[in-house]
Each structure stands twice: as structure tokens, then as C-alpha cells.
Amino acid sequence: MAVSKQGRAKGAALFNRLEGCCNDGDGRIYFTSTSGGDAKGGQI
């Protein structure tokens, strides 16, 4: 099974056109994506 499918099976979010990420210093990580996905479908 592909690694991406393994992650999705464990509840990972799916990103469309991911561009980057940053850490706010308080333990939160933010991702930048050109086009968002369907939040109901587990996509960000």
C-alpha cells in the first residue's frame, strides 16, 4: 500500500497543491496551499 494511502487510512488530511508551512512558535503548524479542498472529505 502506498504511504499516502496509509496516512489517509489513519486520518491524515489531503492537501491540494501544497506550497509551504510555518511554525508559530507555540506548537502550531500552518500549511499554505494554492487551492483548498473539501473539509467534509478530510481535505484541507
C-alpha positions as CSV (number, residue, x, y, z in Angstrom):
1,M,0.0,0.0,0.0
2,A,1.3,3.5,-0.9
3,V,2.5,5.7,2.0
4,S,-0.1,8.3,1.1
5,K,-2.9,5.7,1.4
6,Q,-1.6,4.5,4.7
7,G,-1.7,8.1,6.0
8,R,-5.2,8.7,4.8
9,A,-6.4,5.4,6.4
10,K,-5.1,6.8,9.7
11,G,-6.9,10.1,9.3
12,A,-4.3,12.3,7.6
13,A,-5.6,15.4,5.7
14,L,-5.2,15.6,2.0
15,F,-3.7,18.8,0.6
16,N,-4.1,20.2,-2.9
17,R,-1.1,22.0,-4.4
18,L,0.8,22.4,-1.1
19,E,3.3,25.2,-1.2
20,G,4.8,25.5,2.2
21,C,4.4,25.6,6.0
22,C,5.5,27.5,9.1
23,N,5.6,27.1,12.8
24,D,4.1,29.8,15.1
25,G,6.5,29.0,18.0
26,D,3.6,27.7,20.2
27,G,3.5,24.2,18.6
28,R,1.0,25.0,15.8
29,I,2.0,24.4,12.2
30,Y,0.2,26.2,9.4
31,F,0.2,25.0,5.8
32,T,-0.1,27.1,2.6
33,S,-2.0,25.6,-0.3
34,T,-2.8,27.2,-3.7
35,S,-6.2,25.6,-3.8
36,G,-8.1,24.3,-0.8
37,G,-10.0,21.0,-0.7
38,D,-13.3,19.8,0.7
39,A,-13.2,20.0,4.5
40,K,-16.0,17.4,4.7
41,G,-13.9,15.0,2.7
42,G,-10.9,15.4,5.1
43,Q,-9.2,17.7,2.6
44,I,-7.7,21.0,3.6
